[in-house]
């Protein structure tokens, strides 16, 4: 199988990730923060090491300001529902994932908040920062922006919007689901007080991992309460990080694996990872762009794509193309609507969906060439499915 679905979950993982999870499960697997015995202390040290690795990657000022979550969806919900109050206004975009849109829809349905959704200005889903800025009003409390579209790969103006949000005195939440581990992030320099990320995509960790960074200046209330291992005699939930957002037993094996994935990124270098993905992306784009029956919805302009080629083949539904790639050519891609309904409406693909090819660091040029050959063969013979 040629795996080209890294925007959903990266595969394969670095060998260090597999080794660390197995070793932890076999030798150390205790509950951190709940006991004082040696295994629990060892587990706590490994979890702290993962926090420190994430702090080094994203430039968190304090590793304890990141709480681990099961995925980015939980992190985004914690941030959105944790900072908003009745009567607040939110600015976001049509290119967001349902993990942002659905919590906002739910809050609006009950009359608690209102929001403005900014539309993209081109067929790649690009968002104008000036339009985002103009959408901020007197009741705006939060701006939510994906770092990169999970549909087209287009990099959003997540860097510059932090300073704009800071000057306007509103909270700023970045969804780093597409981009973490590939794009540069510096929460201090970019003025990002809230950063949500998954562990299983670009950070190369296991599924069931993610996190939310919360700046000390953010007034956030927890939406889940329970046991944290700290102040256990009190019935009042802790108000300090990371305990405030880590109720119940955390996914320690996954977090250890996530730490190993982040360490691999730190050792390899973000620039090296991105440069390799850009080379593969450029070759795939070069092979497909001139075909008359293949329409591309992703830009190849330097540093404006996190690693995705979204496309349609004339006269074919995206699911049909995806099924052919799987059954006939043994190529794994994601076809359909990518949990981003407003993005597809904006792009005009709400009836067909798109075929999403998402490259990873471990993909090869030979795999890219094979994928291009396969897509061209399908486009040349659409009736032979």
C-alpha positions in Angstrom: 0.0 0.0 0.0 1.2 3.5 -0.9 0.0 5.6 2.0 -0.9 9.2 1.0 -3.4 10.1 3.8 -1.0 11.8 6.3 -3.4 14.7 6.8 -5.7 12.2 8.6 -3.0 10.2 10.5 0.7 10.1 9.7 2.1 6.7 8.7 4.6 5.2 9.1 5.9 6.6 12.4 9.6 6.9 13.3 10.9 3.7 14.8 11.5 5.6 18.1 7.8 6.0 18.5 7.0 2.3 18.3 9.9 1.4 20.5 9.1 4.0 23.2 5.4 2.9 23.4 6.3 -0.8 23.7 9.0 -0.2 26.3 6.7 2.0 28.3 3.8 -0.5 28.3 6.1 -3.3 29.2 8.3 -1.7 31.9 6.9 1.5 33.3 3.1 1.7 32.7 1.8 3.3 35.9 -0.4 6.3 36.6 1.4 9.6 36.9 0.6 11.9 39.8 -1.6 9.4 41.6 1.1 7.4 43.6 4.5 8.0 45.1 6.0 4.6 44.1 8.9 4.4 41.7 6.9 3.3 38.6 4.5 6.3 39.0 7.4 8.7 39.4 9.1 7.3 36.3 5.9 7.7 34.4 5.5 11.3 35.6 9.1 12.0 34.4 8.3 10.7 30.9 5.1 12.7 30.7 7.0 15.8 31.8 9.7 15.1 29.2 7.0 15.1 26.5 5.7 18.5 27.7 9.3 19.8 27.6 9.8 18.5 24.0 6.5 20.2 22.9 7.6 23.4 24.7 10.9 23.3 22.7 9.0 22.8 19.4 6.3 25.5 19.9 8.3 27.8 22.2 5.9 27.5 25.2 7.3 29.7 28.0 6.4 27.1 30.5 5.9 23.3 29.7 3.2 23.1 32.4 1.0 25.4 30.3 0.2 22.6 27.9 -2.5 20.0 28.8 -2.7 16.7 27.1 -6.0 15.8 25.4 -7.2 12.7 23.4 -7.0 14.7 20.1 -7.3 18.2 18.7 -11.1 18.1 18.7 -11.1 17.9 22.5 -8.5 20.7 22.7 -10.5 23.0 20.4 -13.7 22.4 22.4 -11.9 23.1 25.7 -10.6 26.4 24.3 -13.8 27.5 22.6 -16.2 26.5 25.4 -13.7 27.5 28.1 -13.2 31.1 27.1 -16.6 32.2 25.7 -19.3 33.8 27.7 -22.9 34.6 27.0 -23.2 37.4 24.5 -19.7 37.0 23.0 -18.9 37.2 19.3 -16.4 35.0 17.5 -14.6 35.5 14.2 -13.6 32.5 12.2 -13.5 31.3 8.6 -15.3 29.0 6.1 -12.1 26.9 5.9 -12.4 25.5 9.4 -12.9 21.9 10.4 -16.1 20.8 12.1 -14.1 20.6 15.3 -14.4 24.4 15.3 -17.7 24.9 13.4 -19.8 22.5 15.4 -19.0 23.8 18.9 -19.7 27.4 17.6 -23.0 26.2 15.9 -24.1 24.5 19.2 -23.4 27.6 21.3 -25.3 29.8 18.8 -28.2 27.4 18.6 -28.9 28.0 22.3 -28.5 31.8 21.9 -25.3 32.0 23.8 -22.9 33.5 21.2 -22.8 34.9 17.7 -20.1 34.6 15.1 -18.9 35.9 11.7 -17.5 33.5 9.2 -15.0 35.0 6.7 -15.0 33.5 3.2 -11.9 32.7 1.2 -11.0 34.8 -1.8 -9.6 32.2 -4.2 -10.2 28.6 -5.3 -7.4 27.4 -3.0 -9.2 28.6 0.1 -6.9 31.5 1.0 -8.1 34.0 3.7 -7.4 37.7 3.6 -6.0 38.9 7.0 -7.6 42.4 6.4 -11.0 40.8 6.1 -10.5 38.9 9.3 -9.4 42.0 11.1 -12.4 44.0 9.8 -14.8 41.3 11.1 -13.8 42.0 14.7 -16.4 44.0 16.5 -17.0 45.4 20.0 -18.4 42.1 21.3 -15.7 39.9 19.8 -14.0 37.8 22.4 -12.3 35.2 20.3 -10.8 34.6 16.8 -10.3 31.0 15.7 -8.1 30.2 12.7 -6.7 27.0 11.3 -3.0 27.2 10.5 -3.6 25.3 7.2 -6.7 24.0 5.5 -7.2 20.3 5.9 -9.0 20.3 2.5 -6.5 22.2 0.2 -3.4 22.5 2.4 -3.4 26.3 1.9 -1.4 28.0 4.7 -3.5 30.6 6.5 -2.2 34.0 7.9 -1.9 32.4 11.3 1.4 34.2 12.0 0.3 37.8 11.4 -3.2 37.4 12.9 -1.7 37.0 16.4 -0.4 40.5 16.5 -3.7 41.8 15.1 -5.7 40.0 17.8 -3.4 41.2 20.5 -3.8 44.8 19.4 -7.6 44.4 19.3 -7.6 42.9 22.8 -9.2 39.6 21.9 -8.3 35.9 22.5 -6.7 34.1 19.5 -7.0 30.3 19.1 -5.0 28.5 16.4 -5.9 25.1 15.2 -2.6 23.5 14.3 -4.1 20.2 13.2 -2.6 20.7 9.8 0.8 22.3 10.1 2.1 21.2 13.5 5.4 19.5 12.8 5.8 21.1 9.4 5.1 24.8 9.7 7.0 27.2 12.1 5.2 27.9 15.3 6.4 30.2 18.1 3.6 31.1 20.4 5.5 33.9 22.0 6.7 35.7 18.9 3.5 35.0 17.0 1.3 36.1 20.0 -0.7 32.8 20.1 -2.3 32.5 23.5 -4.3 29.3 22.6 -2.8 26.6 20.5 -4.7 23.3 19.8 -2.9 20.4 18.2 -3.2 16.6 17.5 -0.4 14.2 18.3 -1.1 11.7 15.5 -0.6 13.8 12.4 2.5 15.9 11.7 3.8 15.4 15.2 4.2 11.7 14.3 2.8 10.3 17.5 0.1 7.7 18.2 -3.6 8.2 17.8 -5.4 9.3 20.9 -3.0 12.1 21.7 -3.2 15.9 21.4 -2.9 19.0 23.5 -3.9 22.5 24.3 -1.5 25.3 25.2 -3.0 28.0 27.3 -1.2 31.3 28.0 -1.2 32.3 31.7 -3.1 35.5 30.8 -6.1 33.6 29.4 -9.2 33.3 31.6 -10.3 29.8 30.8 -12.7 27.6 32.7 -12.5 23.8 32.5 -15.5 22.1 30.8 -14.6 18.7 32.4 -14.0 18.2 36.1 -12.8 15.1 38.0 -9.8 13.5 39.6 -6.4 15.0 38.8 -4.2 13.5 41.5 -3.6 17.0 43.0 -5.5 18.5 46.0 -7.4 15.2 46.2 -9.1 16.1 49.5 -10.8 19.1 47.9 -14.1 19.0 46.0 -13.2 22.1 44.1 -11.5 21.4 40.8 -7.9 22.8 40.4 -7.6 26.1 38.6 -3.9 25.7 37.7 -2.4 24.1 34.6 -2.0 21.4 33.5 -4.3 19.8 36.1 -7.2 22.1 35.3 -7.6 20.4 31.9 -6.4 16.9 32.6 -9.2 15.2 34.5 -8.9 11.5 34.7 -6.2 9.2 33.6 -4.3 10.6 30.7 -3.1 8.4 27.8 0.4 7.9 29.1 1.6 5.3 26.5 0.4 7.6 23.7 2.0 10.7 25.3 5.3 8.9 25.6 5.1 8.0 21.9 4.1 11.6 21.1 7.2 12.8 23.0 9.3 10.4 20.8 7.7 11.8 17.7 8.4 15.4 18.7 12.0 14.5 19.6 12.4 13.1 16.1 11.1 16.3 14.6 13.5 18.4 16.8 16.4 16.2 15.8 15.5 16.2 12.1 14.6 19.9 11.9 11.3 21.5 10.8 13.0 23.0 7.8 14.3 19.7 6.6 10.9 18.1 7.0 9.1 20.9 5.2 11.7 21.0 2.4 11.3 17.3 1.6 7.5 17.6 1.6 7.7 20.6 -0.7 9.9 18.7 -3.2 7.5 15.8 -3.3 4.6 18.2 -3.6 6.2 20.1 -6.4 6.8 16.9 -8.4 3.2 15.7 -8.0 1.9 19.1 -9.0 4.2 19.2 -12.0 2.9 15.8 -13.2 -0.8 16.6 -12.8 -1.2 20.4 -13.5 -1.3 20.2 -17.3 -3.7 17.3 -17.6 -6.9 18.6 -19.2 -9.2 16.4 -17.1 -7.5 17.0 -13.7 -8.4 20.1 -11.8 -6.2 21.0 -8.8 -7.5 22.9 -5.8 -4.2 23.4 -4.0 -1.5 26.0 -4.6 2.1 25.0 -5.2 3.4 28.5 -4.4 6.4 28.3 -2.1 5.6 28.0 1.6 1.8 28.4 1.0 1.0 24.7 1.2 1.5 22.4 4.2 1.6 19.2 2.1 -1.7 18.6 0.3 -2.9 18.2 -3.3 -6.7 18.3 -3.6 -8.1 17.5 -7.0 -11.1 16.4 -9.1 -11.1 14.3 -12.3 -13.6 15.6 -14.8 -16.8 13.6 -14.8 -16.0 11.6 -11.7 -17.1 11.8 -8.1 -14.2 12.0 -5.6 -15.3 8.8 -3.9 -15.2 7.0 -7.2 -11.6 8.1 -7.7 -10.6 7.3 -4.1 -12.1 3.8 -4.4 -10.2 3.1 -7.7 -6.9 4.3 -6.2 -7.5 1.9 -3.3 -8.8 -1.2 -5.1 -6.9 -1.1 -8.3 -3.7 0.7 -7.4 -3.4 0.2 -3.6 -3.0 3.9 -2.9 -4.6 5.3 0.3 -6.0 8.8 0.0 -9.0 10.7 1.5 -11.9 11.5 -0.7 -15.1 13.2 0.2 -15.8 16.3 2.3 -13.1 16.1 5.0 -15.4 17.3 7.9 -15.2 20.8 6.4 -18.6 21.5 4.8 -18.3 25.3 4.5 -14.9 24.9 2.8 -16.4 22.7 0.1 -19.3 25.1 -0.3 -16.9 27.9 -0.8 -14.8 25.9 -3.3 -17.9 24.8 -5.2 -17.2 21.1 -4.5 -20.2 20.4 -2.2 -21.6 17.8 -4.7 -18.5 15.9 -5.6 -16.1 16.4 -2.7 -12.4 16.3 -3.4 -9.6 13.7 -3.6 -7.1 14.7 -1.0 -3.5 13.5 -1.4 -1.5 14.4 1.7 2.2 13.7 1.8 4.4 12.8 4.7 8.0 13.0 5.5 8.5 9.3 4.9 6.9 9.3 1.4 9.3 8.8 -1.5 9.7 10.2 -5.0 8.9 6.8 -6.4 5.6 6.8 -4.6 4.7 10.2 -5.9 5.5 9.2 -9.5 3.4 6.1 -9.1 0.5 8.1 -7.7 0.7 10.5 -10.6 0.8 7.7 -13.1 -2.3 6.1 -11.5 -4.3 9.3 -11.5 -3.4 10.1 -15.1 -4.4 6.6 -16.1 -7.8 7.0 -14.3 -8.3 10.4 -15.9 -7.5 9.0 -19.4 -9.8 6.0 -18.9 -12.7 7.2 -16.7 -15.1 4.6 -17.9 -13.0 1.6 -16.9 -13.7 1.7 -13.2 
